[in-house]
Amino acid sequence: MEESLLELGTMLMIAGMGTVFVFLTVLVGAMSLMATVVRHVQPAVTNDEVTYEEVAAIAAAIRRHRQS
């Protein structure tokens, strides 16, 4: 029996959505794995203090960006 155009379209849609779902699942898993590896390899930055010079440089950059 010949399949109708609606059935073929539905099958194609399910196959496409399944492919995208699998790809995104693999992508999330790979990114989580990479984040874990980087977290273990790269030492954590413990200095959370921001100096006044850094604040002034950031403020000057924002001011210059808004002027142009």
Short mmCIF file of the C-alpha atoms (twelve columns), coordinates in Angstrom:
data_MODEL
# 
_entry.id   MODEL 
# 
loop_
_atom_site.group_PDB 
_atom_site.id 
_atom_site.type_symbol 
_atom_site.label_atom_id 
_atom_site.label_alt_id 
_atom_site.label_comp_id 
_atom_site.label_asym_id 
_atom_site.label_seq_id 
_atom_site.Cartn_x 
_atom_site.Cartn_y 
_atom_site.Cartn_z 
_atom_site.pdbx_PDB_model_num 
ATOM 1  C CA . MET A 1  0.000  0.000  0.000  1 
ATOM 2  C CA . GLU A 2  1.312  3.427  -0.912 1 
ATOM 3  C CA . GLU A 3  1.867  5.882  1.933  1 
ATOM 4  C CA . SER A 4  0.191  9.248  1.778  1 
ATOM 5  C CA . LEU A 5  2.053  12.517 1.657  1 
ATOM 6  C CA . LEU A 6  0.928  13.309 5.203  1 
ATOM 7  C CA . GLU A 7  2.394  10.043 6.536  1 
ATOM 8  C CA . LEU A 8  5.680  10.639 4.722  1 
ATOM 9  C CA . GLY A 9  5.864  14.174 6.089  1 
ATOM 10 C CA . THR A 10 5.179  12.939 9.620  1 
ATOM 11 C CA . MET A 11 7.875  10.272 9.361  1 
ATOM 12 C CA . LEU A 12 10.368 12.836 8.056  1 
ATOM 13 C CA . MET A 13 9.466  15.235 10.859 1 
ATOM 14 C CA . ILE A 14 9.945  12.551 13.528 1 
ATOM 15 C CA . ALA A 15 13.276 11.490 12.029 1 
ATOM 16 C CA . GLY A 16 14.491 15.106 11.886 1 
ATOM 17 C CA . MET A 17 13.393 15.941 15.415 1 
ATOM 18 C CA . GLY A 18 14.950 12.726 16.698 1 
ATOM 19 C CA . THR A 19 18.240 13.562 15.001 1 
ATOM 20 C CA . VAL A 20 18.263 17.062 16.496 1 
ATOM 21 C CA . PHE A 21 17.379 15.706 19.946 1 
ATOM 22 C CA . VAL A 22 20.201 13.147 19.854 1 
ATOM 23 C CA . PHE A 23 22.691 15.753 18.594 1 
ATOM 24 C CA . LEU A 24 21.768 18.261 21.306 1 
ATOM 25 C CA . THR A 25 21.929 15.569 23.989 1 
ATOM 26 C CA . VAL A 26 25.423 14.561 22.850 1 
ATOM 27 C CA . LEU A 27 26.442 18.229 22.707 1 
ATOM 28 C CA . VAL A 28 25.281 18.899 26.290 1 
ATOM 29 C CA . GLY A 29 27.083 15.779 27.490 1 
ATOM 30 C CA . ALA A 30 30.308 16.773 25.713 1 
ATOM 31 C CA . MET A 31 30.177 20.301 27.123 1 
ATOM 32 C CA . SER A 32 29.590 19.002 30.648 1 
ATOM 33 C CA . LEU A 33 32.507 16.616 30.280 1 
ATOM 34 C CA . MET A 34 34.749 19.411 28.976 1 
ATOM 35 C CA . ALA A 35 33.726 21.682 31.854 1 
ATOM 36 C CA . THR A 36 34.610 18.954 34.348 1 
ATOM 37 C CA . VAL A 37 37.992 18.357 32.708 1 
ATOM 38 C CA . VAL A 38 38.810 22.073 32.593 1 
ATOM 39 C CA . ARG A 39 37.752 22.498 36.224 1 
ATOM 40 C CA . HIS A 40 40.201 19.770 37.271 1 
ATOM 41 C CA . VAL A 41 43.064 20.890 35.014 1 
ATOM 42 C CA . GLN A 42 42.921 24.648 35.489 1 
ATOM 43 C CA . PRO A 43 43.622 25.909 39.014 1 
ATOM 44 C CA . ALA A 44 40.845 27.917 40.600 1 
ATOM 45 C CA . VAL A 45 41.308 31.662 40.889 1 
ATOM 46 C CA . THR A 46 41.093 32.607 44.547 1 
ATOM 47 C CA . ASN A 47 41.598 36.369 44.274 1 
ATOM 48 C CA . ASP A 48 38.089 37.808 44.019 1 
ATOM 49 C CA . GLU A 49 39.076 41.368 44.874 1 
ATOM 50 C CA . VAL A 50 38.738 44.036 42.206 1 
ATOM 51 C CA . THR A 51 41.183 46.928 42.413 1 
ATOM 52 C CA . TYR A 52 40.223 50.563 41.981 1 
ATOM 53 C CA . GLU A 53 42.379 50.709 38.851 1 
ATOM 54 C CA . GLU A 54 40.351 47.891 37.273 1 
ATOM 55 C CA . VAL A 55 37.068 49.618 38.132 1 
ATOM 56 C CA . ALA A 56 38.356 52.883 36.646 1 
ATOM 57 C CA . ALA A 57 39.522 51.124 33.463 1 
ATOM 58 C CA . ILE A 58 36.160 49.399 33.032 1 
ATOM 59 C CA . ALA A 59 34.255 52.641 33.643 1 
ATOM 60 C CA . ALA A 60 36.448 54.488 31.123 1 
ATOM 61 C CA . ALA A 61 35.924 51.749 28.521 1 
ATOM 62 C CA . ILE A 62 32.147 51.857 28.986 1 
ATOM 63 C CA . ARG A 63 32.122 55.656 28.772 1 
ATOM 64 C CA . ARG A 64 34.219 55.614 25.587 1 
ATOM 65 C CA . HIS A 65 32.018 52.914 24.029 1 
ATOM 66 C CA . ARG A 66 28.838 54.876 24.729 1 
ATOM 67 C CA . GLN A 67 30.307 58.067 23.205 1 
ATOM 68 C CA . SER A 68 31.112 56.427 19.869 1 
# 
